[in-house]
Amino acid sequence: MKQGSSVNEGHSPWKTSPALTVEFMAANLIPEEVNSNDYKIVQVDAAGTANETTIIEVQVPGLGTYIFTVKYAKDSPITFISKIELQPN
């Protein structure tokens, strides 16, 4: 993925909170040499009900910040990642 690029398509749906969805899915984007205690997951904008959007950042030392846009499916507890953007250091 090139600098400042993003992915604008649906990803695997999860029946869980936006924060847990990102925690599970972000693990595949973190380089192996980065210890899980070294990166930080920060909920920037929270959604509490269905049909809303949540923004969560994953700050990875030496790499940059992934910005996840997570949405609820209509009137359900299912969340999906609608966008992932990398802002390199």
N, C-alpha and C positions, 0 to 999 in steps of 0.2 A: 504494500500500500504506500503510495507516495505521500510526501509531506502535505499536511492539511487536507488530506482526502477523507472521504467518508463513505459509508455504505448506507444506502437508503432503501432497504428492502426488509421484509419481515424475517424474523428469525424464530427459532423454536419457541413455541408457547410454553409457559410454565404456570402452574396453579400455585402461586406463591406471591410474596410481596416483591415489589420492584427491586428492593435492595438485595434480597436473596437471589433473584434472577441474575442480577449483575455479578454478584459474588461467584456464583457457579460458572457463568459464561465467561467472565473475565479471566479466569484461570488459564484458558487456552491462549490468551493474548500476552501473558506475562512471560518474559524470557526465563529459561530454566535457571540461569545463574542468579536471578533475583529471588531472595528469600521471601516467603509469604509474610513474614513480619516486617519487611521493608517497604511494601507498597501499602497505600492507604485508599480506602473506599469512602467517599464523602457524598452524602445525599444533599444536592444543591437545591432542588425544587421538588417538594413532595406532593403526591396525589393521595387522597384518602378514599376516594370512591371510584366506582366504575366509570369508564369513558374519560378518564383524565390522563395526563402525562406527568411523568416524573423524570427529572434530570439527575443523573448520578455520575460523579467523576471518579476515575481510578487513577491515582497519582503514582507513577512508577519512576523511582530514581534512575537517572541515567537514560531514560527513554522519553518521558513526557507524560501527558495526561490524556487518557481516553475519556471521552464524553459520551455517555450512553443516554439515549432517549428511550424510555420504557413507557408503554401504553397499556392500559387495561382494554380488554375486548369489551364490547358493548354489554353493560349490565351483568358482568360476570367477574369472578375472582381471578380470571386468567390474564396473565401479563405476557407481553412480548416485546422484544427489543426492535424498535423501528429504525434506529439510526445509531451508528458507532462512528465517532470521529476521533482521530489522533491529532493532538497538538504537541509536536515534538519539542523537547527542551532546546 
